[in-house]
C-alpha cells in the first residue's frame, strides 16, 4: 500500500472494498487507486478529482 500525499491510496489489486452500507465494489486492476478526498464520482475508486482542489493555475 502506498499513500500519495494529497492524493489516493494505491493498493496492489485485485481488491474488494466493502462500503459502510454493505455494498461491495471490486477491481481486477494490478494497482488500484482508492479515493481519500471523497470527491471522486467513482468512489471508492479515485478519478483524480483531488487534482482540482485549489491548486494555483499556471499561465
Residue pairs with C-beta under 8 A, 6 or more apart in sequence:
1 9
1 10
1 11
1 12
2 9
2 10
3 9
3 10
4 10
6 50
6 53
7 33
7 36
7 46
7 50
7 51
8 33
8 34
8 35
8 36
8 46
8 50
9 33
9 34
9 36
10 31
10 32
10 33
10 34
11 31
11 32
11 34
12 30
12 31
12 32
13 27
13 28
13 29
13 30
13 31
13 32
14 26
14 27
14 28
14 29
14 32
15 26
15 27
15 32
15 34
16 24
16 25
16 26
17 24
17 25
17 26
17 34
17 44
18 24
19 25
19 44
25 44
25 45
27 45
32 45
33 45
33 46
34 44
34 45
34 46
35 42
35 43
35 44
35 45
35 46
35 47
35 49
35 50
36 46
36 50
37 49
37 50
37 53
39 49
39 50
39 52
39 53
40 46
40 47
40 49
41 47
41 49
